[in-house]
């Protein structure tokens, strides 16, 4: 794959998502959000590239990284092309004030790099983080810790009406007595509001805010092994095939989901190391 071809792959994937939304279908978008939860550390473009080339991928790394983990990419396996920055040091033009001075400046270009899914490799077992299936377990407390790390307090309020939670700018109120899985999803939703929709000059309208927050919750709950709710299906009413708005919103969703998921699993890694 050439670097210039990656944009076509991304655009085709984006167009496919937008077309399905325009037709009132959301299955592909929900699958993409779950995929985003697994590959939250990658840019939206690279998530689309991985998803387009290998939609069943679960864990990817480069050839040398797999080798360092005791695994070998099988002969004949086709790599998954992603875009990687390459920093070049070039000779800067001479300064008029100092015509003899020699200085260098960095330039960034992009190239195609290849990663491989774990299913394309053989070798040593790779440690897996504990996953939850219907009960968030200790992940709920870690999600609360993430909120605290961002200076966000959490309390309960029995006067929320039909709402399960409310984001109040530096404070999240939850309905008391929520089952753990529902509390986890609600807290992830309200955290998305705190990260995306507070202290911004141009806030999107309420529909966009709610659906972005619900999509972050979908990605985060998927990442920890919970079964997401179905309310994110309402996303189909938002874009009606507008690729530009969809791409902007997907970038927002990724930017909020990434630090949450990274914190959840880095905290688990720290606990494992200390044990």
N, C-alpha and C positions, 0 to 999 in steps of 0.2 A: 504494500500500500504506500502511495506517495502522500506527502504532507498535504498537498492540495486536494487529494481525494477525501480526506477526513471530513471536510466541511460538507461535502455531498452526502456522506453517510449520516452525519448529524442532522442535516436538513431533511433527509428522507425519513428518519425516525421521528423527527418533530412533526413533519407533515402528516405522517401516519397517525400519531396521537391526536393531532388537531382534527383530522378528518373523522376519526371515530367519535370525538366529542361533538362535532357538528351533526353527526347522525344520531346523537343521543345515547351513545354507548360509552362505558367507562372502564370496561374490563382491562384494556391495555394500560390505561393510566394507573389503575390500582396495582397492576403487576409491576409497572415502572416504579411506583412509590415504594413497594416492597423491595425492589432491586436497589433503589436509592439508599434504603436503610442498611443494606449489606455493604454498599460501596460508598458510604458517606464521605470518606476522605478524598474522593476524586472530584474533579470539577464536573459541572453538569454536562459539558461536552464529552468528557472522557467516560462518564457514566453511560451516556447515549452510545458511545462507540463500543464499549464492552457489551452493553445490552443488545445492540444490533448484530454483533458478530457471534456472541455466545450467550443467549438469553438464559441458559441454565447454569451460568457460572455462579460459584458460591464463594470462592476465595482465589484471588489472582496475585501473582508476583512475577518478577523478572527471572530469567534463566539462572543468573548467579545467586539471586536471593533464595530460590528453591534449593540450589546446590548447597548453600550455606546451612540450610535447615535439614540436610540429609536426604533430600529428594532430588530426583533426576527427571527432567522433561523427556518423555518417551520420543524415540526417533520417529520422525515423520509428522509429529504434531505441528499444527499450524498456529502460529502466534496470533494474539489478539492485538491489533494495532491501536495504540493510544498516542496522544500528542504530549510530548515532553519538551520543556524549555532547555535550550542549550546556550550557555553564556560564552560569548566570544570576546576576547580582548583584542582590540584593534588600535592601530596607531592613530592618534588624533591629529587633526591638521595643526600646522604650526600657528602659534598665537602671534598676532601682529606685535604685541608688546614684547614678546620674547621669541623671536624668530628661530633661535637655536635650541629652544627648550624641547625636550622629547617627553611627551606624556602619552598615556594610554587611557582609553575609555572602554567600558564594558558595553557590549551590545547583546541583546537577547534575540535568538532565533528559535524557531520551533522545528522539531523533527519528529518523525514517527518512531516510537519505541514499542517493543513487543513484550507483552506479558502472557502468562499461561495460567489457565485455571488448574486448581489442585487435581481435578479429574484427569488432566493431561500428564500427570506425573506419577512416579512410583518411588517408594522409599520409606523412610521412617515416618511413624505416626506424628502428626502435628497436633500439639495440645489445643484443645478446644475450650472456649469459655463455656461455663454452665449456661444452659438455655432454659427458659421457662416455658411451660405449656399451659397457659390458662391462668396461672397465678404468678404475679411478678416477683414474689419472694423478696429477697434482699434488694432487688433492683428498684423497688419503690423507695426504700430509704436512700439509695444512691441518687435517685432522681430528686429527692428532697435536698440532698447534699449539693447537687448541682445548682439548685435554686439559691441555696445559702451562699455558694461560691460567687454568685452574681449579685449578692446583696438583696435578694428577693425573699421576703418573709411569707410564710404560709400560715393561714389560720382557718377556722371553720366558722360558718355562718348559716344558721338555720332559717334565714329570711331571704334566701335567694330565689324563691318562687320555683319556676320550672327549670332554672339553670342548675347545672351540676357544679359549675365553678365560674369565677369572675376574676379577670385580670384588672387590677386597680392601680397599676403603675408603681412598681416596687413592692407590691403586695398581692398575693393570690388568696382568694377566699374559696374554700371548697364546702360543698354540702356535707354535713357530718354523717357518718355511718355508711359511706360508699363502700361497696365491695372492693378489695385490693386492686383487681384488674381494672375496674371502672375508675378508681381513683388514679391509677397510673396513667390511663389514657386521658383523663380530664386534666391532670396536672401537666402532661406533655402538651396538650392543646393550649392551656393558659400560658405556659412558658413560651410557646411560639408567639403569642401576642406580646409578651414582655420583650422578646428579642427582636421582633419584626415591626411592631406597630406602636411602640412608645418612643417619644422623643424623635419623631421623624417629621421633616418639613412637609412632605407630601404623602399623607396617609391615604391608602386606597379606600374605596368605599366599604361598607360593612360586609357586603357579600364576599368581596375578595378577601377581606381580613379573616372572616370566619372559615372560608374554604382553604386558605393557606394554612391556617392554624390546624384545621382538621387533617390536612394532608401531612403536616409535620408529625402529628400524633400517629397517623397511619404508618409513616416510615419508621418512627421510633419504636412503636409497639411491635412492628414486624421484625425490627432488628434484634429485639431481645427475645423473640420467639413467642410472643403473645399473638392471639388471633385478633386482628383489628376489627373495629366495628364497621358497619356498612354505611354510616352517614357520609363518608367521603364520596359516595356515589353522586352526591349532589353536585360534585365538581363539574359534571357535564353541563350544568346550567350556566356556567360562568363564561366560557370563551366562545362557544359556537364557531370553532374553527379559526380563531384569530391566533396565528402562530406566534406573533411578536409578544402578545400579552401572555400567552402560555409559557414561552421561554423565560420571560421576566419573572413570572411567578414560580416556575420550577427552580430558578436560581435562588429566589428567596427561601423556598422550602428547603433546599439543600443547605443554604447558609445557616438556617436555624437548626436543622436536624443534625448536622455534622458535629458541632460542639457538644450537643447533648449526648449523642451516641458515643463519641470519643471519650467523654467523661465517664459514662457508665462502665465502659469496658476497661479504660485505663485504671479506674478505681478498683475494679475487680482484679486486674493484674497486680496492683499494688498490694491488695489484701492477700493474694495468693503467695506473693514473694515474701511477705512478712510472716505468713503462717509457718 
